[in-house]
Amino acid sequence: MSILIKNVKLNDLEQDILIQGEYISKIANNIEFAADKLIDGSGKAILPSFMNGHTHAAMNLLRGYADDMKLMDWLQNKIWPLEAKLTEEDVYWGTKLACLEMIKSGTTFFNDMYWHFHGTARAADEMGMRAVISEAVIDNFSEKGQKEARKMVEKLHNESSRYSDRIQYVLGPHAIYTVSKETLLWLKEYAQEHNLLIHTHLAETQSEVEQSLQKFGKRPVEYLNEFGFLGPNLVVAHAIWVDDKEMQLLADNNVKIVHTPASNMKLCSGIMPLSKKLEKEILTCLGTDGASSNNNLDIAEEMKIASLLHKVNTQDPLHANAGQIFQLATRNAARIFNVNAGEIATGKLADLILVDLNDVSLVPGHNLISDMVYSANGSCVDTTICDGKILMQNRKVAGEEEIIASARRVTKELLAR
Ligand SMILES: [Zn+2]
């Protein structure tokens, strides 16, 4: 399969771009090639597609279900009771809805942690997206929980080979307050043995820090460091409440961070110290978190929120500039998740988008990256390509009506269950 995109703007120059198989094979002024598919890129610009570093895709079914609440009230009284009733089919359609939303807003990759792994993996695979997916590991500090967690991880890891290589299994210990040290140590070893990433929530709220001090006598990052859990294959979501010493530990151990500003702001979890992380060169990317705490999966919006939050927080309008923030959503995420993408260059995976330069948010067009961060939302994306395959063209995604109808149906059934 080959795709030739003619006359598309790349860094303000009109270029032709040839995709062969999964890769961008040639970028030049004028390419003559009998491609299987020809795309007229005039009036459009090409950009790397976005990568969503932390989400719970199937939570799209819970969008708008419970808003304007405190984190623990929200979780304990609204989210967890409903999540306990979720079936694999619910997760499948919830994830399809999330994938549809991501494709329509220019995202081709997501890092997921949820329940019913196969529901998520099957949906992401069928939608043509790239994803790293974990089943949340929770042992509640019991021996029985530890045994079950090990069995579950081994089973799902084996079964994950049934999906295409766009879908990768990762280990997902939920958090230090739901997973014991014993299980964390076992996961660390398992990850090393099988060369897997570990994805967890860390230092999201102040009360998590207080609990950690009470229970372990240490702050969250120090606690994990004590038994050697920190390392370059560890990806942590949030990392808001970390002091300078902990920040240094994250930097020294090459831990990766996913920043989720909209969710953190909505739940009043706190402000992640982005400038300190960037100063210490801790590799950081952006994530939306689930759609019930955001409430959408639009990375263009997340970029704007991130930039404005850190400007006002540092009282410095030069801070968190458009170029920096755009990198978080593309190249940094590609490095964190070991995906050979995040930029438009030959030899890179064809994970990319075409944005419509006539979309009113991109006119008159002084600076495309500024416009993408501060002006546009995902609806300026016309075409989304992942792994050399077209997932959306002219804003049309295959199977869209069925996904919307099915998501409505399973949500209704879930609420009645
Ligand atoms: Zn989360």
Boltz pocket constraint, residues with backbone or C-beta under 6 A from the ligand:
constraints:
  - pocket:
      binder: B
      contacts: [[A, 54], [A, 55], [A, 56], [A, 201], [A, 237], [A, 289], [A, 290]]
      max_distance: 6.0
